[in-house]
């Protein structure tokens, strides 16, 4: 004969075990977006000590950090667009140029650096320098997939950017300018997986 309350204890143990399993599943599937930043940005045409306004090249160092210690990342091609903003652009936004970085695979918890250049088009750098510290914006657009154990997630769009000032030496005052924005949650997100799991548990109980 079944002991009184035995069924309740059994159900409670099952729910508790299921809860820990769901927590472990969530921790295993949770992903963090890569952290993107500009470590160095330089425009020779704005370096007043060089007096080379005809140099149309912009160079910068891009840093990408995989913040997941147990998941690697696959990047699609990275599209970077440079824009002049503020007073130097007449109070609006003026596209200056773009560059595409080939996609690559990044290991767990690893950092990647890409030294890139953009050839600007039709910019009067003398006029830009007359307006004092120039303000620029760099936007990055790509898609990423995460490798979790033996399978890959669906692609997530990654769109980030930042505005920053360039001084009389044609460089940013400080390194480590973070490109910020949000990453879209994929269809197979951990929240959806856990929700489906609990629906299954409740269906089994009742």
C-alpha positions as CSV (number, residue, x, y, z in Angstrom):
1,X,0.0,0.0,0.0
2,X,1.3,3.4,-0.9
3,X,2.5,5.5,2.1
4,X,0.4,8.7,2.6
5,X,2.1,11.7,1.1
6,X,4.5,9.4,-0.8
7,X,3.0,10.5,-4.2
8,X,3.4,14.2,-3.2
9,X,7.1,13.7,-2.2
10,X,7.7,11.9,-5.4
11,X,6.2,14.7,-7.5
12,X,8.1,17.3,-5.5
13,X,11.4,15.5,-6.0
14,X,10.6,15.2,-9.7
15,X,9.9,18.9,-10.0
16,X,13.0,19.9,-8.0
17,X,15.2,17.6,-10.2
18,X,13.6,19.0,-13.3
19,X,14.2,22.6,-12.1
20,X,17.9,21.9,-11.7
21,X,18.0,20.2,-15.1
22,X,16.3,23.3,-16.6
23,X,18.8,25.6,-14.9
24,X,21.8,23.5,-16.2
25,X,20.2,23.5,-19.6
26,X,19.8,27.3,-19.5
27,X,23.4,27.8,-18.4
28,X,24.7,25.5,-21.2
29,X,22.7,27.2,-23.9
30,X,23.0,30.9,-22.9
31,X,25.2,32.9,-25.2
32,X,26.8,36.4,-24.8
33,X,27.4,38.6,-27.8
34,X,31.0,39.3,-28.9
35,X,32.4,42.6,-27.5
36,X,33.6,44.8,-30.3
37,X,35.9,47.9,-29.8
38,X,38.2,50.3,-31.6
39,X,41.7,50.1,-30.0
40,X,43.3,52.7,-32.3
41,X,42.0,55.1,-34.9
42,X,44.1,57.4,-37.0
43,X,43.6,59.9,-39.9
44,X,46.9,61.3,-41.2
45,X,45.1,64.1,-43.1
46,X,44.0,65.5,-39.7
47,X,47.4,65.3,-38.1
48,X,48.4,69.0,-38.2
49,X,52.0,68.2,-37.5
50,X,52.3,66.3,-40.8
51,X,50.4,68.8,-43.0
52,X,49.2,66.0,-45.4
53,X,45.5,66.9,-46.2
54,X,45.6,64.9,-49.4
55,X,46.1,61.6,-47.6
56,X,42.7,59.9,-48.0
57,X,43.5,56.8,-45.8
58,X,41.9,56.1,-42.5
59,X,43.3,53.3,-40.4
60,X,42.0,51.6,-37.3
61,X,42.5,48.5,-35.1
62,X,39.3,46.5,-34.5
63,X,39.2,44.2,-31.4
64,X,36.6,41.4,-31.1
65,X,36.3,39.4,-27.9
66,X,34.4,36.2,-27.5
67,X,32.9,36.5,-24.0
68,X,31.8,32.9,-23.9
69,X,34.2,30.6,-22.1
70,X,32.6,27.4,-23.4
71,X,31.3,28.4,-26.8
72,X,33.2,29.3,-30.0
73,X,31.9,31.9,-32.5
74,X,31.6,31.8,-36.3
75,X,31.5,35.3,-37.9
76,X,30.1,36.1,-41.3
77,X,31.8,38.9,-43.3
78,X,32.0,42.0,-41.2
79,X,30.9,45.2,-42.9
80,X,32.3,48.4,-41.5
81,X,31.0,51.9,-42.5
82,X,32.7,55.2,-41.5
83,X,30.6,58.4,-41.3
84,X,31.5,62.0,-40.6
85,X,28.9,63.6,-38.2
86,X,28.4,66.9,-36.4
87,X,29.5,70.4,-37.4
88,X,32.2,69.1,-39.8
89,X,29.4,67.3,-41.8
90,X,27.2,70.4,-41.9
91,X,25.1,69.1,-39.0
92,X,24.2,65.9,-40.7
93,X,25.8,62.6,-41.6
94,X,28.3,62.1,-44.4
95,X,29.4,58.6,-45.5
96,X,33.2,58.5,-46.0
97,X,33.8,54.9,-47.0
98,X,33.6,51.3,-46.0
99,X,35.5,48.1,-45.8
100,X,34.6,44.4,-45.5
101,X,36.5,42.0,-43.3
102,X,36.3,38.3,-44.2
103,X,34.4,36.0,-41.8
104,X,36.3,33.7,-39.5
105,X,36.0,31.3,-36.5
106,X,36.9,32.4,-33.0
107,X,37.8,30.1,-30.2
108,X,36.2,30.0,-26.7
109,X,37.1,33.1,-24.7
110,X,39.5,34.3,-27.4
111,X,40.3,37.8,-28.7
112,X,40.8,38.7,-32.3
113,X,42.4,41.8,-33.8
114,X,42.0,43.2,-37.3
115,X,44.1,46.1,-38.6
116,X,42.0,47.7,-41.3
117,X,42.1,50.8,-43.6
118,X,39.3,52.7,-45.4
119,X,40.0,54.8,-48.5
120,X,37.7,57.9,-48.1
121,X,36.2,59.6,-51.1
122,X,35.9,63.3,-51.9
123,X,36.6,64.7,-48.4
124,X,38.0,68.2,-47.9
125,X,40.1,67.4,-44.9
126,X,41.2,71.0,-44.6
127,X,37.6,72.1,-44.1
128,X,37.1,69.3,-41.6
129,X,40.1,70.3,-39.5
130,X,38.9,74.0,-39.4
131,X,35.9,72.9,-37.3
132,X,38.1,71.7,-34.5
133,X,37.8,68.2,-33.1
134,X,36.0,66.2,-35.8
135,X,33.4,63.6,-34.8
136,X,33.1,60.3,-36.6
137,X,30.9,57.2,-36.4
138,X,32.0,53.6,-37.2
139,X,29.2,51.0,-37.7
140,X,29.8,47.3,-37.8
141,X,27.2,44.8,-39.2
142,X,27.6,41.0,-39.4
143,X,25.9,37.8,-38.3
144,X,27.3,35.3,-35.8
145,X,26.7,31.6,-34.9
146,X,27.7,29.9,-31.7
147,X,29.0,26.4,-31.4
148,X,27.6,24.7,-28.4
149,X,28.9,21.2,-27.7
150,X,28.4,19.4,-31.1
151,X,25.9,21.7,-32.8
152,X,25.7,25.3,-34.1
153,X,23.1,27.9,-33.3
154,X,21.2,29.8,-35.9
155,X,22.6,33.1,-37.2
156,X,22.1,36.2,-35.0
157,X,22.4,39.6,-36.5
158,X,25.1,41.8,-34.8
159,X,24.9,45.5,-35.4
160,X,27.0,47.8,-33.3
161,X,28.5,51.3,-33.6
162,X,30.0,54.3,-31.8
163,X,30.7,58.0,-32.2
164,X,34.0,59.4,-31.2
165,X,36.2,62.5,-31.5
166,X,39.5,62.8,-33.3
167,X,42.0,65.3,-32.0
168,X,44.6,67.6,-33.8
169,X,47.0,64.6,-34.1
170,X,44.4,62.8,-36.2
171,X,43.8,60.1,-33.5
172,X,41.3,59.3,-30.7
173,X,42.2,60.5,-27.2
174,X,41.7,57.1,-25.6
175,X,41.8,53.4,-26.9
176,X,39.1,50.9,-26.3
177,X,36.1,52.6,-27.8
178,X,33.3,50.1,-27.4
179,X,30.9,49.6,-30.3
180,X,27.5,49.1,-28.6
181,X,24.0,47.9,-29.5
182,X,21.9,44.7,-29.0
183,X,22.1,41.3,-30.6
184,X,18.8,39.8,-31.8
185,X,17.6,36.8,-29.9
186,X,17.6,33.7,-32.2
187,X,14.7,31.4,-32.8
188,X,16.3,28.7,-30.8
189,X,17.0,30.9,-27.8
190,X,17.6,29.4,-24.3
191,X,14.3,31.0,-23.0
192,X,12.3,29.2,-25.7
193,X,14.0,25.9,-25.0
194,X,13.4,26.1,-21.2
195,X,9.8,27.1,-21.8
196,X,9.2,24.1,-24.0
197,X,10.9,21.9,-21.3
198,X,8.5,23.1,-18.6
199,X,5.5,22.6,-20.8
200,X,6.6,19.0,-21.3
201,X,7.0,18.6,-17.5
202,X,3.6,19.9,-16.6
203,X,2.0,17.8,-19.4
204,X,3.6,14.7,-17.9
205,X,2.4,15.6,-14.3
206,X,-1.2,16.4,-15.2
